[in-house]
Amino acid sequence: MPGANPEPQDLEAPDSGLIDGRRRPGVTQRELPDKVEQDNPGAVRAPPPEAFPTSEFPVPDRWRLIQSLGLAKERFLDPYHQNTYKGDRPLCIPTDEEQERRRREGLPKCRTPKFLGLDGDDWFFSINAASDTVVEPRSFPIPVGNQTTTRPDSNDVFGKPYSNVFSQTFIFGASLVKGYTAFKPPEIEYRVSLAYNINYVTVPERRVLFVEPSKGTKRLDHFLGVQEAFIDYHIRNTSDRYDFDSIRVGIQPFQSDFRGFLFNDLQLGIRLFGNRDNNRFQYNLAAFWRLEKDTNSGLNSVVQAPRRDWVFVANAYLQDFPVPSFTSQATVVYNMNREQNRIEIDDNGFPARPALLGDLRGREYDVVYVGFNGDGHFGRINLTVSAYGAFGEDRNSFFTSKSAKIQSYFFAAEPSIDFDWIRLRGAALYASGDKNPYDNKETGFDAIFENPIFAGADTSYWIRQTIPFAGGGRAVALNGRNGILNTLRSSKEQGQSNFNNPGTVLVGAGADFDLTPTTRFTLNANHLWFANTATLKALRVEGSIPKDIGFDLSAAAIWRPKANQNIVFRLSGALLQPGDGFKDLFGSRPRDHRFYSVLFNAILTY
């Protein structure tokens, strides 16, 4: 009620009612002034104009203030100032002055076609565009083609290791939103995002880029993918602080944990989500029907039938648990795969499902992941942690051609501490490996679709590069691009999860140096091992394979000339110093040979 002050205890309640050690930003505890007595009890009208100072006047919204004062002139190509097409102003402005001007000039009431029916002042339209450029010289063990080679005088198992990649992706997205989203969730949102990729790759050997040896050692390819196409509907608010329930249907992004270890993708699905208790509690209930991916770009293909592979997710986040400033998440994910009777050949002619391992028969499986994830800090120590157990059944283990129980587990942690402009990081990861490929248990951990932000992310050699598993399986990789796990899959995008794998162990350290507000320099050093090499020994028919993969050393420089995310340049380099296990698998290379990866990345965003 205008002119009235609540009781002092009411003013304290929003802050003091929270848990110990937590307060709202900008709020300090102080003595409250005496209560102001109400002189007109029962009044419901606002105070008259003369009650307000003549030098001040209320403004109903943020866009009219800037427009009235003439502080910014809207330009379509300027994303830094007020722009209707960046969602800063509504599409319809039904004020008397605006409508009168539009009537005099013969303009429609809104800036949008009449058939859309956008007749309120709370419809916002936003477009975004991005250019993502990648130039990547690299080296990795490249097998010599079975039928022929570009160097007929060579008889090694592996040829020259050098390769080059150029990839250019253009992304365009648009969203139409109803609601003032600064303080509450939108009432409804329509969003679509398309990505067009063109890529060019060169390698020194045949049958690496194409299954046909006649097609050579260079490949130019392009693809248009639908990365987002969803409707987000606000079901209800459950409190005056805008705790809410919403539902989202369509192709949408989803990340099942803080660092993308288990499932981080844009997939077709339906998702019910919301929060409670002033946003301290959040939840997700989701079901996804996995789309096929284009082989060379990794983008969603909507012109192919979706896979017979479904992912069901239930998770809950609780902020400030077990201590203030730390968020805990409990999650259960069920992956139901029914692709035993479907054969998939990728765009380059290589078999993707089933993978060419063991009995070469089709597979299907049910696996449930139970996990805990946490992110936050304990005092000065930042900590991110993830732990998963995977339990289920593989209908056809490719070693035994029989059903096998899935029992595997995963753990990863990244502690860090900040010293002014320096952050020091540690990293530890353990994904269990299969101990006996011929029993009725599969104990190697695999994810659904990993894309981890961990241990240097794609700056790291091992995360960035795919290492082909030559000599033990055809068209099978030891690890996946932009993935950290050693899973022996045909590909991360089109292959199936494989729990007959050697597992992964990583211990590392790193540091981030914010040299200026626009420049960051990063160092990472990781040591990798196989958790168990029993699967590798069986597939390679070897009596002994050491566990040591080697040292992965990398450095990166990031420059943001505008001190924001609109223009970002990154240059990174990584080096793999092979250990005994890696040398054993790829022993035809000189034993002192090192493999490298150089990445130049430029991202321009509107």
Number of C-alpha atoms within 10 A of each C-alpha: 12 11 11 13 15 10 12 13 10 10 12 13 10 11 15 15 10 12 11 10 10 14 16 10 6 5 8 9 9 7 7 11 8 9 11 11 10 13 9 10 9 8 11 9 8 10 11 7 9 7 8 11 8 8 5 7 9 7 10 8 10 10 15 14 13 13 14 10 8 9 11 12 12 14 13 12 10 13 17 10 15 20 21 20 22 21 17 16 22 26 22 20 19 15 11 9 10 12 17 14 13 14 12 8 9 9 12 13 20 19 13 14 10 11 6 7 9 19 15 14 17 18 22 23 22 18 17 15 15 17 18 16 20 17 18 19 18 21 22 22 22 24 23 23 18 10 10 13 20 15 13 7 7 11 10 11 17 19 23 17 17 18 19 17 16 16 20 18 19 18 19 17 17 19 20 17 22 20 18 16 12 7 9 14 21 18 18 18 20 16 20 19 20 18 21 17 21 17 19 16 18 18 22 20 25 26 25 22 20 18 18 15 18 11 12 19 19 17 16 12 12 15 18 19 20 20 24 21 21 21 21 21 19 18 14 14 17 14 11 9 13 17 20 21 20 20 18 20 18 19 26 24 15 16 16 22 22 17 21 20 27 23 20 20 21 21 23 24 22 21 21 18 19 22 21 18 13 14 15 14 18 20 19 20 16 20 21 22 18 20 25 22 21 20 19 22 21 15 22 27 18 16 10 11 10 15 17 16 19 19 20 18 19 18 20 18 20 20 19 19 15 12 17 17 16 18 20 20 22 17 19 19 22 20 21 18 19 17 18 16 11 13 14 17 13 20 14 15 13 21 21 23 24 25 28 20 18 15 14 14 17 20 24 22 24 18 22 21 21 17 22 18 22 23 22 20 19 13 10 10 12 18 18 21 21 22 20 23 20 24 20 20 20 23 18 18 28 24 18 14 16 13 19 22 20 26 20 23 22 24 19 21 21 19 18 19 17 14 9 8 12 16 16 16 22 20 22 19 23 21 29 25 30 26 20 17 25 19 15 17 22 27 27 30 30 29 25 22 20 24 24 22 16 23 27 28 18 22 27 28 29 30 23 20 21 20 19 24 24 20 14 22 20 15 21 26 22 21 25 26 20 21 25 29 28 26 28 32 31 30 24 25 24 23 20 26 24 25 29 28 31 30 29 26 26 22 18 20 20 20 20 19 17 16 11 12 13 14 17 18 19 20 23 23 21 23 19 20 24 26 22 23 21 23 23 24 18 17 16 17 11 12 9 14 19 17 20 19 24 19 21 25 24 24 21 21 17 18 19 18 14 11 13 11 13 15 17 20 17 19 17 21 21 25 21 23 18 21 19 17 19 19 21 19 21 22 14 13 18 9 14 9 10 13 17 20 24 21 19 17 18 18 18 15 17 16
